[in-house]
């Protein structure tokens, strides 16, 4: 901070490390929560700042806040210069008094602990294995700043605040149920990320798809974001596509009304966003109930993508032991399979 620039109060709210770390997790959200705003902060500028833009000056004085959030405060009238509302592009003279009233935004609540019931399959001093229900978001992001798995983890294990992303190593889509692993320590998290990169973590999913694919096969097709719809991923040969490999085996076939369906075991070799959903749709067998990649005229059969992370295997970061966990299918998915008269042997 430059000489003679002294705040009367220090900032109370700061953006989290994870928010600054990755745009993939967060988009800047400027919805204000007025009833919990901190007290105002006062700065007296010095002559060395003469000619600089107001928004840039504030960014230097308060680097813990994003430039876009500061600009929003200015636009909304929460920054005054010598008692007058400031403008982002105005030049300062270098002797003014700035008064800033930082406004709490919804992402300030993103890393708060919340009581959320969690189904713990396994726990020791190093790992937690969770059976995530469909409908639960894993990590806070735009539109889902609270009520996530991360919030629940922080409530049950407060020490996870010291581990990036509360120990989360990988994610499941909101409407996908099943197994996830969470690391209790940074060392364990680093080791599990390495295992994922080296493809030594075993992840097996049950998916119900439309049609009857081959008894078994491998889909080796790179995946990138869909250039025409940013909410979707797609098989792509562009320079931005990442390698993606899914092995599948058909377990059983049945019918939903007059439409054939198949229960498919999918084993991931890589872990790209929406990988199973994209690969199976690209192969001609979209998941039942998939709102993005499925058959919209058949959406009535199931309110979410019929996908369940059934088995999870990894090397324990501390003991080196091979670990394997398995959970039953979610109740709604089990009922759907019964409706389709599907029977199979494990």
C-alpha positions in Angstrom: 0.0 0.0 0.0 1.3 3.4 -0.9 2.5 5.9 1.8 -0.2 8.0 3.4 -3.0 5.7 2.3 -4.6 4.4 5.5 -7.9 2.7 5.8 -9.9 3.4 8.9 -11.1 -0.1 9.0 -9.8 -3.3 7.4 -12.0 -5.2 4.9 -14.2 -7.9 6.5 -15.2 -9.9 3.5 -12.8 -11.4 1.0 -13.2 -13.7 -1.9 -12.0 -17.3 -1.3 -8.9 -18.8 -2.7 -10.9 -21.2 -4.8 -12.9 -18.4 -6.3 -9.8 -16.6 -7.4 -8.2 -19.9 -8.6 -10.6 -21.1 -11.3 -13.2 -19.6 -13.5 -14.5 -23.1 -14.1 -15.9 -23.1 -10.5 -17.1 -19.5 -10.3 -18.5 -16.7 -12.3 -18.6 -13.4 -10.7 -21.9 -12.9 -9.0 -23.0 -9.4 -8.0 -26.3 -10.0 -6.3 -26.1 -8.1 -3.0 -27.1 -9.2 0.5 -27.7 -5.8 2.0 -28.6 -6.9 5.5 -25.1 -8.2 6.4 -22.8 -5.6 4.7 -19.7 -4.7 6.7 -18.9 -1.2 8.0 -17.5 1.3 5.6 -13.9 1.7 4.8 -12.1 5.0 4.4 -9.0 5.8 2.4 -7.1 9.1 2.1 -5.2 9.1 -1.2 -1.7 10.5 -1.8 -0.3 12.6 -4.7 1.4 9.6 -6.2 -2.0 8.4 -7.4 -2.8 11.6 -9.3 -4.2 10.7 -12.8 -5.0 7.1 -12.1 -8.5 5.7 -12.6 -10.7 5.3 -9.5 -11.5 1.6 -10.1 -7.8 0.7 -10.5 -6.9 2.7 -7.4 -9.4 0.8 -5.4 -8.3 -2.5 -6.8 -4.7 -1.8 -5.6 -6.0 -0.7 -2.2 -8.3 -3.7 -1.8 -6.7 -6.6 -3.8 -8.7 -9.2 -2.0 -11.8 -8.2 -4.0 -12.2 -8.8 -7.7 -12.2 -5.9 -10.2 -15.7 -6.7 -11.3 -17.1 -6.6 -7.8 -15.4 -3.3 -7.1 -16.9 -1.9 -10.3 -20.3 -3.1 -9.2 -19.9 -1.2 -5.9 -19.0 2.0 -7.8 -22.0 1.6 -10.2 -24.4 1.0 -7.3 -23.2 4.1 -5.4 -21.3 2.4 -2.6 -18.1 4.4 -3.4 -17.8 8.2 -2.7 -15.0 10.5 -3.5 -14.9 13.5 -1.2 -18.6 12.8 -0.5 -19.7 12.5 -4.1 -20.6 9.3 -5.9 -17.6 7.9 -7.7 -17.3 6.8 -11.3 -15.1 3.9 -12.3 -13.2 5.7 -15.1 -12.8 9.0 -13.3 -9.2 10.2 -12.6 -8.2 10.9 -9.1 -6.2 13.9 -8.1 -4.3 12.3 -5.2 -5.6 14.0 -2.1 -9.3 12.8 -2.0 -11.0 10.8 0.7 -12.6 7.6 -0.5 -15.4 6.0 1.4 -16.2 2.5 0.3 -19.1 0.3 1.7 -18.2 -3.2 0.6 -21.3 -5.2 -0.1 -21.6 -8.9 0.7 -22.4 -11.0 -2.3 -23.8 -14.5 -2.5 -20.5 -16.1 -3.1 -19.3 -14.9 0.3 -21.7 -17.6 1.7 -20.3 -20.3 -0.6 -17.7 -21.6 1.8 -19.9 -21.4 4.9 -20.7 -24.6 6.9 -24.3 -25.8 6.6 -26.0 -28.7 8.2 -26.7 -31.1 5.3 -27.3 -34.8 6.0 -24.5 -36.8 4.4 -24.5 -40.6 3.7 -20.9 -41.6 4.8 -19.9 -45.0 3.4 -16.3 -44.9 4.8 -14.2 -42.7 7.0 -10.7 -42.8 8.5 -8.1 -40.1 9.3 -7.3 -39.7 5.6 -10.4 -40.3 3.5 -14.1 -39.9 3.5 -16.3 -41.7 1.0 -19.7 -40.2 0.4 -22.8 -41.6 -1.3 -24.1 -38.5 -2.9 -27.8 -38.3 -3.7 -29.2 -37.1 -7.0 -30.1 -33.4 -6.8 -27.1 -32.3 -4.7 -24.6 -30.0 -6.2 -21.0 -30.9 -5.3 -19.2 -27.5 -5.4 -20.6 -23.9 -5.1 -21.0 -22.1 -8.4 -23.2 -19.5 -10.0 -26.8 -20.3 -9.2 -25.8 -22.8 -6.4 -23.8 -20.9 -3.8 -25.3 -22.8 -0.8 -26.7 -26.2 -0.1 -23.8 -28.0 -1.7 -21.8 -31.0 -0.7 -19.0 -28.7 0.1 -21.1 -26.8 2.6 -22.1 -30.0 4.3 -18.6 -31.2 4.5 -17.5 -28.0 6.2 -20.2 -28.4 8.8 -19.4 -32.1 9.7 -15.6 -31.8 9.4 -14.6 -28.1 10.2 -10.9 -28.9 9.7 -11.6 -29.3 5.9 -11.5 -25.5 5.7 -7.8 -26.0 5.6 -7.9 -28.2 2.5 -8.5 -26.7 -0.9 -12.1 -27.2 -2.0 -12.8 -28.8 1.4 -11.0 -31.9 0.2 -13.1 -32.6 -2.9 -11.1 -34.5 -5.4 -13.6 -35.1 -8.2 -17.2 -34.2 -8.9 -20.4 -35.8 -9.9 -23.1 -34.0 -11.9 -25.9 -32.6 -9.8 -28.4 -35.3 -10.9 -26.0 -38.2 -10.8 -26.1 -40.3 -7.6 -23.3 -42.4 -6.2 -19.8 -42.6 -4.7 -17.3 -39.8 -4.2 -14.1 -39.6 -2.3 -13.0 -36.6 -0.2 -9.5 -36.1 1.2 -9.1 -35.0 4.8 -5.5 -33.7 4.3 -3.7 -31.8 1.6 -1.2 -34.7 1.2 -4.0 -37.1 0.6 -5.7 -34.8 -1.8 -2.5 -34.4 -3.8 -2.0 -38.1 -3.9 -5.6 -38.8 -5.1 -5.3 -36.1 -7.8 -2.1 -37.8 -9.0 -4.0 -41.2 -9.1 -6.7 -39.7 -11.2 -4.1 -38.2 -13.6 -2.4 -41.6 -13.8 -5.8 -43.3 -14.3 -5.3 -45.7 -11.4 -8.6 -44.7 -9.8 -11.4 -47.1 -10.8 -14.9 -45.6 -11.3 -17.8 -47.7 -12.5 -21.2 -46.4 -13.3 -24.5 -47.9 -14.1 -26.4 -46.1 -16.8 -29.8 -46.8 -18.4 -29.7 -46.0 -22.1 -32.2 -46.0 -24.9 -31.7 -48.8 -27.3 -29.4 -51.9 -27.2 -25.7 -51.3 -27.7 -23.1 -54.0 -28.3 -22.4 -56.4 -25.5 -19.2 -54.5 -24.8 -16.9 -51.9 -26.3 -14.6 -48.9 -25.8 -15.4 -45.4 -26.8 -12.2 -43.5 -27.4 -13.3 -40.0 -28.4 -11.9 -36.6 -27.3 -14.3 -34.2 -25.6 -14.5 -30.4 -25.7 -17.0 -27.8 -24.9 -19.8 -27.5 -27.6 -19.1 -24.4 -29.6 -22.8 -23.8 -30.2 -24.1 -24.5 -26.7 -21.8 -23.6 -23.8 -23.8 -25.7 -21.4 -22.9 -28.9 -23.4 -19.8 -30.9 -24.1 -19.3 -32.8 -27.3 -17.0 -35.2 -29.1 -14.5 -33.1 -30.9 -11.3 -33.2 -32.9 -10.4 -29.6 -32.2 -7.1 -28.6 -30.6 -9.0 -27.9 -27.4 -10.4 -31.4 -27.0 -9.1 -33.6 -24.2 -8.6 -37.4 -24.5 -11.6 -39.3 -23.2 -12.0 -43.1 -22.9 -15.1 -45.0 -21.7 -15.3 -48.8 -21.5 -18.8 -50.2 -21.5 -20.6 -53.5 -21.1 -24.3 -54.2 -21.6 -25.8 -56.0 -18.5 -29.4 -56.4 -19.5 -32.1 -55.2 -21.8 -35.8 -54.3 -21.2 -38.6 -52.1 -22.4 -40.1 -48.8 -21.2 -43.5 -49.0 -22.8 -42.7 -49.8 -26.5 -39.1 -48.4 -26.3 -36.1 -50.7 -25.8 -33.6 -49.8 -23.0 -30.4 -51.3 -21.7 -28.6 -51.2 -18.4 -24.9 -50.5 -19.2 -21.9 -50.7 -16.9 -19.5 -47.9 -17.8 -15.9 -47.8 -16.6 -14.1 -44.5 -16.9 -10.5 -44.4 -17.9 -10.6 -40.6 -17.9 -12.9 -38.2 -16.1 -14.1 -35.4 -18.5 -17.2 -33.3 -17.8 -20.3 -35.2 -18.8 -18.1 -38.0 -20.2 -20.5 -40.9 -20.0 -23.5 -38.8 -21.1 -21.6 -37.4 -24.1 -19.9 -40.7 -25.2 -23.1 -42.8 -25.0 -25.1 -40.2 -26.9 -22.3 -40.0 -29.5 -22.4 -43.8 -29.8 -26.2 -43.6 -30.5 -27.5 -44.6 -27.0 -28.4 -41.5 -25.0 -29.2 -41.9 -21.3 -32.8 -42.2 -20.2 -33.9 -38.9 -18.6 -30.9 -36.9 -19.7 -32.0 -33.3 -20.1 -29.1 -32.1 -22.2 -28.1 -35.1 -24.4 -31.2 -37.3 -24.2 -34.4 -37.7 -26.2 -36.6 -34.8 -25.1 -39.9 -36.4 -26.2 -39.2 -39.3 -23.8 -38.4 -37.1 -20.8 -41.6 -38.2 -19.1 -40.0 -41.5 -18.1 -37.4 -40.2 -15.6 -36.8 -36.7 -14.1 -33.0 -36.9 -14.3 -30.2 -38.7 -16.2 -30.3 -42.4 -15.2 -26.7 -42.5 -14.0 -25.3 -43.9 -10.8 -21.6 -44.1 -9.6 -21.8 -47.6 -8.2 -18.2 -48.6 -7.5 -15.1 -46.7 -6.6 -11.6 -48.1 -6.2 -8.3 -46.5 -5.4 -5.0 -46.9 -3.6 -5.1 -45.6 0.0 -2.8 -42.6 0.2 -1.4 -43.5 3.6 -1.4 -47.3 3.7 -1.0 -48.2 0.0 -3.8 -50.6 0.4 -6.2 -51.3 -2.6 -9.6 -50.1 -1.6 -13.0 -50.7 -3.2 -16.4 -49.5 -2.3 -19.8 -50.3 -3.7 -23.3 -48.9 -3.0 -26.8 -50.0 -4.1 -28.6 -48.2 -6.8 -30.6 -45.1 -5.8 -34.2 -46.0 -5.1 -35.6 -44.0 -8.0 -33.3 -45.7 -10.4 -34.0 -49.1 -9.0 -37.7 -48.5 -9.5 -37.1 -47.4 -13.1 -35.2 -50.7 -13.8 -38.0 -52.7 -12.3 -40.5 -50.8 -14.5 -38.4 -51.8 -17.5 -38.4 -55.5 -16.3 -34.6 -55.5 -16.2 -32.8 -58.4 -14.5 -29.1 -59.0 -14.4 -26.4 -60.9 -12.5 -23.7 -58.9 -10.8 
